[in-house]
Amino acid sequence: MFREALMLHHLDDLDSKMAAVRSALASDKGEGNWTAFSGALERRFLRVDLFRRAEESAKDAPPIRLH
C-alpha cells in the first residue's frame, strides 16, 4: 500500500502544479512575454506563444544597417 500511496501523492502534487501553471499562463497579469510571479511555484513563466510571435515579426522586419 505504501507504493500506491506514494504514487498518488506525487500525481496529486503534479496535478496541482500543472493547475498553477495553467492559471498563471491564462492570466493577463505580467510584463511582456512573462507571467506575473507565481507564489505557489515561486517563479514566472515565459509565454512561449507571445515570445515566438515577437521573434517571427523581428525576422520579417527589414535589417538594420549601420554605416
C-alpha positions as CSV (number, residue, x, y, z in Angstrom):
1,M,0.0,0.0,0.0
2,F,2.9,2.4,0.6
3,R,4.0,2.4,-3.0
4,E,0.5,3.2,-4.2
5,A,0.1,6.0,-1.6
6,L,3.4,7.5,-2.6
7,M,2.5,7.3,-6.3
8,L,-0.9,9.0,-5.7
9,H,0.8,11.7,-3.6
10,H,3.2,12.6,-6.4
11,L,0.4,12.5,-9.0
12,D,-1.7,14.8,-6.9
13,D,1.3,17.2,-6.4
14,L,2.0,17.2,-10.2
15,D,-1.7,17.9,-10.9
16,S,-1.8,20.9,-8.5
17,K,1.4,22.3,-10.0
18,M,0.1,21.9,-13.6
19,A,-3.1,23.8,-12.5
20,A,-1.0,26.6,-11.1
21,V,0.9,26.8,-14.4
22,R,-2.3,26.9,-16.4
23,S,-3.7,29.6,-14.2
24,A,-0.5,31.7,-14.4
25,L,-0.5,31.4,-18.2
26,A,-4.2,32.2,-18.5
27,S,-3.9,35.4,-16.5
28,D,-3.3,38.8,-18.3
29,K,-1.0,39.9,-15.5
30,G,2.7,40.1,-16.0
31,E,5.2,42.0,-18.1
32,G,5.9,41.4,-21.8
33,N,6.4,37.8,-22.6
34,W,6.4,36.8,-18.9
35,T,3.6,36.0,-16.5
36,A,3.3,37.6,-13.1
37,F,5.2,35.8,-10.3
38,S,3.5,32.6,-9.1
39,G,3.9,32.4,-5.4
40,A,2.7,28.7,-5.4
41,L,5.6,27.7,-7.7
42,E,8.0,30.6,-6.8
43,R,8.7,31.6,-10.4
44,R,7.5,33.4,-13.5
45,F,6.7,31.7,-16.8
46,L,7.6,32.6,-20.3
47,R,4.5,32.9,-22.6
48,V,6.0,31.0,-25.5
49,D,3.3,31.9,-27.9
50,L,3.9,35.7,-27.4
51,F,7.7,35.1,-27.5
52,R,7.5,33.3,-30.8
53,R,5.2,35.9,-32.4
54,A,7.7,38.6,-31.4
55,E,10.6,36.5,-32.8
56,E,8.7,36.0,-36.1
57,S,7.9,39.6,-36.5
58,A,11.5,40.5,-35.9
59,K,12.6,38.2,-38.7
60,D,10.1,39.9,-41.1
61,A,11.4,43.3,-40.2
62,P,13.9,44.9,-42.6
63,P,17.5,44.6,-41.5
64,I,19.1,47.5,-39.7
65,R,22.1,48.9,-41.5
66,L,24.8,50.7,-39.6
67,H,27.2,52.9,-41.5
